[in-house]
Amino acid sequence: MTQTISRRGLLAAPLAFAIHSSAKTIEVRIKEIRASYEDFLYRTPIKFGGNIVDKVTMLNVHTIIEDGLGRSQRGFSAMSMGNVWSFPSKLMSYEQTLHAMKLLSSEVERITNASGATGHPVDINVALEDQYLAAAARLSREQKWKQAIPKLCSLVVVSPFDAAIHDAYGKLLGRGAYQTYGPDCMRKDLSHYIGSEFKGEYLSRYVLPRPKPLMPLYHLVGAVDPIFPTDVQKPVGDGLPENLPEWIRFNGLRNIKIKLNGEDAKWDIERVLRVHACCAENMPAIQRKDWVYSLDFNEKCPNVAYLLDVLNQIEAKSAGAYRRIQYIEQPTRRDLKADRANVMHEAAKRKPVVIDESLTEKESLMLSREMGYSGAALKACKGQTQALLMAAVAQKYKMFLCVQDLTCPGASLIHSAGLAAHVPGVAAIEANARQYVPVANKDWVARFPGIFDIKDGFVRTSELRGKGLSAVA
């Protein structure tokens, strides 16, 4: 029997073939993914949330992806495991929570390799997330741990797997990763991932295809860090700065992040005032007039009244110090559902108040808005996919945005800096590893000097114009 093809059918056939052929080039599968670890000691300890940290384990992930035409490409990413931050526990030791994360990493590797998942990297992460979280819950039961792996911790473990796939995907297409989030690469719009209000929109609407060329560096003053030279009790003697005035001159600082106690208002207020006094004394020497602060309580404030009291007293004692506060990070505990009374409406009238540890999905972001939070902290350690989706939601609802790192060295800093540089509204970059674990940066300085060697307070994110996430060639 002879089949008649209409003129309309003939005209449509090449288009159908083009769409089919395009699908083969923009949808990928995982051929292989594998993880390894590196350990580094800090040059000086950092204190946050009542904990002292003096070492880090890096989770390194290599992957190979393949498109429908059989073309393959390698990708790489790395992330600080950050168990003290992502898996805080009074029931389990540092070694136990780190071991739990390593076991989960092995499960994530197994699940991803066996999944057969295909599509854009965002599709692959979204498709597998429930399996990753189920694996964390199953491990917690089987190992009979005294505390189950939290969702935030699971996101940290998964993050370098996710980022390595995004990295490989961009390289396969010969683009920067942030140029792969439009309809030419993604077959599903954002409504598929984060709700009907995003119908017809793609991530490309909420990220920049090329990085902002220059961004201020946020320098961290940890809770046990010396401020003035007289505070230095035991010099490190490695040639790097030992106190805040030295760091101001060494990096030409503009932005200072201050870790606070959250359990001792007098100490917190005095800490901010001492940092401000130090800056007021030393910033003019580098012709700096416009420096700012962020205050990070790491969820230790007992309630919002504590925060308001601290702000009131800082303003009363030093209007200059108060004026320079740019935003406030996660003042009260991370479980928002269990802490509904601690609303931030009054505090957010004073300064932007951002969630950090609380942010694990859209639901928590929307709950934070309901509770008065006015901003969100994006983090590469929660995953490239999740960070971009939350960036879209936060921009849709006109929230203040910042990007924070997890004392990320090397490739993980490249990832974090790239996120900050490609999300509109993010004004600065954190890079704490240069202070606490510079040994983990040494192989990267020559390749990205503008990211790792800061002289005028700016990170030169114009260097992040390579393929993928720009971490490796």
C-alpha positions as CSV (number, residue, x, y, z in Angstrom):
1,M,0.0,0.0,0.0
2,T,1.4,3.4,-1.0
3,Q,1.3,6.0,1.7
4,T,0.5,9.6,0.6
5,I,2.4,12.3,2.3
6,S,0.8,15.7,2.3
7,R,2.7,19.0,1.5
8,R,2.1,20.0,5.1
9,G,3.7,16.6,6.2
10,L,6.6,17.1,3.9
11,L,7.2,20.6,5.4
12,A,6.9,19.3,8.9
13,A,9.2,16.4,8.5
14,P,12.5,18.3,8.5
15,L,11.4,20.2,11.6
16,A,10.5,17.0,13.4
17,F,13.9,15.5,12.5
18,A,15.6,18.7,13.8
19,I,13.7,18.5,17.1
20,H,14.5,14.8,17.4
21,S,18.2,15.4,16.5
22,S,18.4,18.3,18.9
23,A,17.0,16.1,21.8
24,K,19.9,13.7,21.1
25,T,22.4,16.5,21.6
26,I,20.9,18.2,24.6
27,E,19.8,15.2,26.7
28,V,22.5,13.2,28.4
29,R,23.0,10.2,30.6
30,I,25.7,9.4,33.2
31,K,28.2,6.9,31.9
32,E,30.3,7.0,35.1
33,I,30.6,9.0,38.3
34,R,33.0,8.4,41.1
35,A,34.1,10.1,44.3
36,S,37.3,10.5,46.3
37,Y,38.5,12.4,49.4
38,E,41.2,14.8,50.4
39,D,42.0,16.0,53.9
40,F,43.5,19.3,54.9
41,L,44.4,20.9,58.2
42,Y,43.5,24.6,58.9
43,R,46.3,27.1,59.5
44,T,44.1,28.6,62.2
45,P,40.8,27.3,63.7
46,I,37.4,28.8,62.9
47,K,34.6,29.1,65.5
48,F,30.9,29.3,64.5
49,G,27.7,28.1,66.1
50,G,29.6,27.3,69.3
51,N,31.9,24.8,67.5
52,I,35.6,25.0,66.7
53,V,36.7,23.6,63.3
54,D,40.4,23.0,62.5
55,K,40.3,20.6,59.5
56,V,38.3,19.8,56.4
57,T,37.6,16.7,54.2
58,M,37.0,17.5,50.5
59,L,34.6,15.4,48.5
60,N,35.9,15.3,44.9
61,V,33.7,14.0,42.1
62,H,34.6,13.0,38.5
63,T,32.0,12.1,36.0
64,I,31.6,11.1,32.3
65,I,28.4,11.9,30.5
66,E,27.2,10.9,27.1
67,D,24.6,12.4,24.7
68,G,22.3,10.6,22.3
69,L,24.8,10.7,19.5
70,G,27.4,8.9,21.6
71,R,29.6,11.9,22.3
72,S,31.1,11.9,25.8
73,Q,32.6,14.5,28.1
74,R,34.3,14.6,31.5
75,G,33.2,16.8,34.4
76,F,34.6,17.6,37.8
77,S,33.6,19.3,41.0
78,A,34.5,19.3,44.7
79,M,33.0,20.4,48.0
80,S,33.9,20.8,51.6
81,M,32.0,18.1,53.5
82,G,31.3,20.6,56.3
83,N,29.8,18.1,58.7
84,V,30.0,20.5,61.7
85,W,27.7,22.9,59.9
86,S,25.4,20.5,58.0
87,F,25.2,17.7,60.6
88,P,25.5,19.4,64.0
89,S,25.1,16.9,66.7
90,K,25.4,16.6,70.5
91,L,25.0,12.8,70.2
92,M,27.6,12.0,67.6
93,S,31.2,12.9,67.3
94,Y,32.9,14.7,64.4
95,E,34.3,11.4,63.2
96,Q,30.9,9.7,63.3
97,T,29.1,12.4,61.3
98,L,31.9,12.6,58.8
99,H,31.8,8.8,58.4
100,A,28.0,9.0,57.9
101,M,28.6,11.5,55.1
102,K,31.2,9.2,53.4
103,L,28.8,6.3,53.6
104,L,26.1,8.4,52.0
105,S,28.5,9.6,49.3
106,S,29.1,5.9,48.4
107,E,25.3,5.5,48.1
108,V,24.9,8.6,46.0
109,E,27.6,7.3,43.7
110,R,25.9,3.9,43.4
111,I,22.5,5.3,42.8
112,T,23.7,7.7,40.2
113,N,25.7,5.1,38.3
114,A,22.7,2.7,38.3
115,S,20.0,5.2,37.6
116,G,19.9,5.4,33.9
117,A,18.5,8.9,34.4
118,T,18.6,11.1,31.3
119,G,18.0,14.7,30.4
120,H,19.4,18.1,31.4
121,P,21.5,18.1,34.6
122,V,18.6,19.8,36.4
123,D,16.3,16.9,35.4
124,I,18.8,14.3,36.5
125,N,19.2,15.9,40.0
126,V,15.5,16.4,40.4
127,A,14.7,12.8,39.3
128,L,17.2,11.3,41.7
129,E,16.8,13.6,44.8
130,D,14.2,11.4,46.5
131,Q,16.4,8.3,46.1
132,Y,19.3,10.2,47.6
133,L,17.2,11.3,50.6
134,A,15.8,7.8,51.0
135,A,19.3,6.4,51.0
136,A,20.2,8.8,53.9
137,A,17.2,7.7,55.9
138,R,17.9,4.0,55.2
139,L,21.6,4.4,56.3
140,S,20.5,6.1,59.4
141,R,18.2,3.2,60.3
142,E,20.6,0.5,59.4
143,Q,23.6,2.0,61.1
144,K,21.5,2.7,64.2
145,W,23.0,6.2,64.5
146,K,21.8,8.3,67.4
147,Q,20.8,11.0,65.0
148,A,19.5,10.7,61.4
149,I,21.3,12.4,58.5
150,P,19.6,15.8,58.1
151,K,18.4,16.9,54.7
152,L,20.8,19.8,54.7
153,C,23.7,17.3,55.1
154,S,22.3,15.2,52.3
155,L,22.3,18.2,50.0
156,V,26.0,18.9,50.9
157,V,27.0,15.3,50.0
158,V,25.0,15.4,46.7
159,S,26.3,18.8,45.7
160,P,29.6,17.9,44.0
161,F,27.9,15.0,42.1
162,D,25.3,17.5,40.8
163,A,27.9,20.1,40.0
164,A,30.2,17.7,38.2
165,I,27.3,16.8,35.8
166,H,26.6,20.5,35.2
167,D,30.3,21.0,34.5
168,A,30.5,18.1,32.0
169,Y,27.2,19.3,30.3
170,G,28.5,22.7,29.6
171,K,31.8,21.3,28.3
172,L,29.9,18.9,26.1
173,L,28.0,21.7,24.5
174,G,31.1,24.0,24.4
175,R,29.6,26.6,26.7
176,G,29.8,27.9,30.1
177,A,27.3,26.1,32.4
178,Y,25.3,29.3,32.8
179,Q,24.6,29.4,29.1
180,T,22.8,26.0,29.2
181,Y,19.7,27.0,31.2
182,G,17.5,28.3,28.4
183,P,14.8,26.5,26.2
184,D,17.5,25.6,23.7
185,C,18.9,23.1,26.3
186,M,16.1,22.5,28.8
187,R,13.0,20.8,27.4
188,K,10.9,21.6,30.6
189,D,10.2,25.1,31.9
190,L,10.5,26.0,35.5
191,S,6.8,25.2,36.3
192,H,7.9,21.5,36.2
193,Y,10.3,22.1,39.1
194,I,9.0,25.0,41.3
195,G,5.4,25.7,40.5
196,S,2.8,27.0,38.1
197,E,3.8,30.6,38.7
198,F,6.9,29.9,36.6
199,K,5.0,28.5,33.6
200,G,6.8,29.5,30.4
201,E,9.9,30.7,32.2
202,Y,13.4,29.1,32.2
203,L,16.4,29.5,34.5
204,S,18.0,31.7,31.8
205,R,15.7,34.4,33.0
206,Y,17.2,34.3,36.5
207,V,20.9,33.9,35.8
208,L,23.4,35.8,33.8
209,P,25.0,34.0,30.8
210,R,28.3,35.7,31.6
211,P,29.7,36.5,35.0
212,K,29.8,39.9,36.6
213,P,33.5,40.9,36.0
214,L,34.3,42.2,39.5
215,M,32.8,41.5,42.9
216,P,33.8,42.6,46.4
217,L,35.3,40.0,48.7
218,Y,33.6,39.3,52.1
219,H,36.3,38.6,54.7
220,L,35.4,36.6,57.8
221,V,36.1,37.5,61.3
222,G,35.5,34.3,63.2
223,A,34.5,34.2,66.8
224,V,38.1,33.3,68.0
225,D,39.9,35.4,65.3
226,P,42.2,38.1,66.6
227,I,41.0,41.6,65.8
228,F,43.8,43.9,66.9
229,P,47.5,42.9,67.0
230,T,47.4,42.7,70.8
231,D,44.8,39.9,70.5
232,V,47.3,37.5,68.9
233,Q,48.3,35.1,71.5
234,K,50.1,32.4,69.4
235,P,51.4,33.7,66.1
236,V,51.1,31.2,63.2
237,G,54.3,32.7,61.6
238,D,53.5,31.5,58.0
239,G,53.8,34.9,56.4
240,L,50.0,35.4,56.1
241,P,48.1,38.0,58.1
242,E,47.6,37.3,61.8
243,N,45.0,40.0,62.6
244,L,42.3,42.2,61.0
245,P,44.5,45.3,60.3
246,E,47.0,43.0,58.4
247,W,44.2,41.4,56.4
248,I,42.7,44.8,55.6
249,R,46.0,45.9,54.0
250,F,46.9,42.5,52.5
251,N,43.6,42.1,50.6
252,G,42.4,45.7,50.4
253,L,39.2,44.6,52.2
254,R,35.7,46.2,51.6
255,N,33.3,43.8,53.2
256,I,33.6,42.2,56.7
257,K,31.5,39.2,57.9
258,I,31.3,39.0,61.7
259,K,30.6,35.7,63.4
260,L,28.7,36.3,66.7
261,N,27.8,34.2,69.7
262,G,24.0,34.6,69.9
263,E,24.0,33.6,73.6
264,D,25.8,36.6,75.1
265,A,24.5,40.0,73.9
266,K,27.2,42.0,75.7
267,W,29.9,39.9,73.9
268,D,28.1,40.2,70.5
269,I,27.7,44.0,70.8
270,E,31.3,44.5,71.9
271,R,32.5,42.2,69.1
272,V,30.8,44.3,66.5
273,L,32.0,47.6,68.0
274,R,35.6,46.3,68.2
275,V,35.6,45.2,64.6
276,H,34.1,48.6,63.6
277,A,36.8,50.5,65.7
278,C,39.5,48.5,64.0
279,C,38.1,49.2,60.5
280,A,37.6,52.9,61.3
281,E,41.2,53.0,62.3
282,N,42.7,51.0,59.4
283,M,40.4,51.4,56.3
284,P,41.5,55.0,55.7
285,A,45.1,53.8,55.2
286,I,43.9,52.0,52.0
287,Q,41.6,54.9,51.0
288,R,38.5,52.9,51.8
289,K,35.4,54.7,52.9
290,D,32.5,52.5,51.8
291,W,33.1,49.2,53.7
292,V,30.2,47.2,55.1
293,Y,29.4,44.4,57.6
294,S,27.3,41.3,57.7
295,L,26.3,39.7,61.1
296,D,26.2,36.0,61.3
297,F,24.6,34.4,64.4
298,N,24.6,30.9,63.0
299,E,21.1,30.3,64.5
300,K,22.3,30.8,68.1
301,C,19.9,33.7,69.1
302,P,17.3,32.4,71.5
303,N,14.6,34.6,69.9
304,V,14.1,37.7,67.8
305,A,13.9,39.9,70.8
306,Y,17.6,39.1,71.4
307,L,18.5,40.2,67.8
308,L,16.5,43.4,68.1
309,D,18.2,44.3,71.4
310,V,21.6,43.7,69.9
311,L,20.7,46.0,66.9
312,N,19.3,48.7,69.2
313,Q,22.4,48.7,71.4
314,I,24.8,48.8,68.4
315,E,22.9,51.7,66.9
316,A,22.9,53.6,70.3
317,K,26.6,53.0,70.9
318,S,27.8,53.6,67.3
319,A,25.5,54.9,64.6
320,G,28.4,54.4,62.2
321,A,28.8,50.7,62.9
322,Y,25.0,50.2,62.6
323,R,24.8,52.1,59.3
324,R,27.4,49.8,57.8
325,I,25.5,46.5,58.6
326,Q,24.4,45.2,55.1
327,Y,22.4,42.2,56.2
328,I,21.9,39.6,59.0
329,E,22.2,35.8,58.6
330,Q,20.0,33.1,60.1
331,P,19.7,34.6,63.7
332,T,17.5,31.8,65.2
333,R,17.4,28.0,64.9
334,R,17.1,26.3,61.5
335,D,13.9,24.4,62.1
336,L,11.4,27.1,61.1
337,K,8.4,24.8,61.6
338,A,9.3,24.3,65.2
339,D,10.2,27.9,65.7
340,R,7.1,29.7,64.2
341,A,7.0,32.3,67.1
342,N,10.3,33.8,66.1
343,V,9.1,35.9,63.2
344,M,11.5,38.4,61.7
345,H,9.1,41.1,60.5
346,E,10.4,43.8,62.9
347,A,14.0,42.9,62.4
348,A,13.7,42.9,58.6
349,K,12.4,46.4,58.7
350,R,15.8,47.4,60.1
351,K,18.1,45.2,57.9
352,P,17.7,42.4,55.4
353,V,17.4,39.1,57.4
354,V,18.4,36.0,55.3
355,I,17.8,32.3,55.9
356,D,20.8,30.0,55.4
357,E,20.7,26.7,57.3
358,S,16.9,26.6,56.9
359,L,16.9,26.8,53.1
360,T,16.6,23.2,51.8
361,E,13.7,23.6,49.3
362,K,11.0,26.0,48.0
363,E,8.7,25.1,50.9
364,S,11.2,26.4,53.5
365,L,11.9,29.5,51.4
366,M,8.2,30.4,51.2
367,L,7.7,29.6,55.0
368,S,10.6,32.0,55.7
369,R,8.9,34.8,53.8
370,E,5.7,34.1,55.8
371,M,7.8,34.5,59.0
372,G,9.3,37.8,57.9
373,Y,12.6,36.8,56.5
374,S,13.5,39.2,53.6
375,G,16.4,37.3,52.0
376,A,18.0,34.0,51.2
377,A,21.6,32.8,51.3
378,L,22.5,30.6,48.3
379,K,25.2,28.1,48.6
380,A,27.0,25.9,46.1
381,C,27.3,23.3,48.8
382,K,23.5,22.8,48.6
383,G,23.9,21.8,44.9
384,Q,24.0,23.8,41.6
385,T,20.5,22.7,40.7
386,Q,18.9,23.7,44.1
387,A,20.8,27.0,44.3
388,L,19.6,28.0,40.8
389,L,16.0,27.0,41.5
390,M,16.0,28.9,44.8
391,A,17.6,31.9,43.1
392,A,14.7,31.9,40.7
393,V,12.1,31.7,43.5
394,A,13.8,34.4,45.6
395,Q,14.0,36.8,42.6
396,K,10.4,36.1,41.7
397,Y,9.4,37.3,45.2
398,K,12.0,40.2,45.3
399,M,14.0,38.8,48.2
400,F,17.5,40.0,49.1
401,L,20.1,37.5,47.9
402,C,23.6,36.7,49.0
403,V,26.0,33.7,48.3
404,Q,28.0,32.2,51.1
405,D,30.6,29.5,51.0
406,L,31.5,26.6,53.3
407,T,35.1,27.6,53.7
408,C,35.4,26.4,50.1
409,P,38.9,25.9,48.6
410,G,40.1,25.2,45.1
411,A,37.4,23.9,42.7
412,S,34.7,24.4,45.3
413,L,35.5,28.1,45.5
414,I,35.4,28.4,41.7
415,H,31.9,26.9,41.9
416,S,30.8,29.2,44.7
417,A,32.3,32.3,43.1
418,G,30.7,31.4,39.8
419,L,27.3,31.1,41.4
420,A,27.7,34.5,43.0
421,A,28.9,36.1,39.8
422,H,26.0,34.7,37.7
423,V,23.0,35.4,40.0
424,P,21.6,39.0,39.6
425,G,21.4,40.9,42.9
426,V,24.3,39.1,44.6
427,A,26.8,41.8,45.5
428,A,29.8,40.0,47.0
429,I,31.7,36.8,47.3
430,E,32.9,34.9,50.4
431,A,36.2,33.1,50.2
432,N,37.1,31.9,53.7
433,A,39.6,29.2,52.7
434,R,42.3,31.8,51.9
435,Q,42.2,32.6,55.6
436,Y,41.9,29.1,57.2
437,V,43.1,26.5,54.7
438,P,45.2,28.2,52.0
439,V,47.2,25.0,51.5
440,A,44.1,23.6,49.6
441,N,44.2,26.6,47.2
442,K,47.9,26.3,46.2
443,D,47.3,24.4,43.0
444,W,44.7,26.9,41.8
445,V,46.3,30.3,42.3
446,A,48.3,30.4,39.1
447,R,45.3,29.3,37.0
448,F,42.8,31.8,38.6
449,P,44.9,34.5,40.2
450,G,42.0,37.0,40.3
451,I,40.0,34.5,42.3
452,F,42.6,33.4,44.8
453,D,45.0,36.3,45.1
454,I,43.1,39.4,46.2
455,K,44.8,42.8,46.5
456,D,42.1,45.5,46.2
457,G,39.1,43.9,47.8
458,F,37.7,42.6,44.6
459,V,37.4,39.1,43.2
460,R,38.0,39.1,39.4
461,T,35.2,36.9,38.3
462,S,35.8,37.8,34.7
463,E,38.2,34.9,34.8
464,L,35.3,32.5,35.1
465,R,34.5,32.4,31.4
466,G,35.7,28.9,30.6
467,K,33.5,25.9,29.6
468,G,31.3,24.2,32.2
469,L,31.8,25.5,35.7
470,S,35.3,26.6,34.8
471,A,37.0,24.3,37.3
472,V,39.1,22.2,35.0
473,A,39.9,22.2,31.3
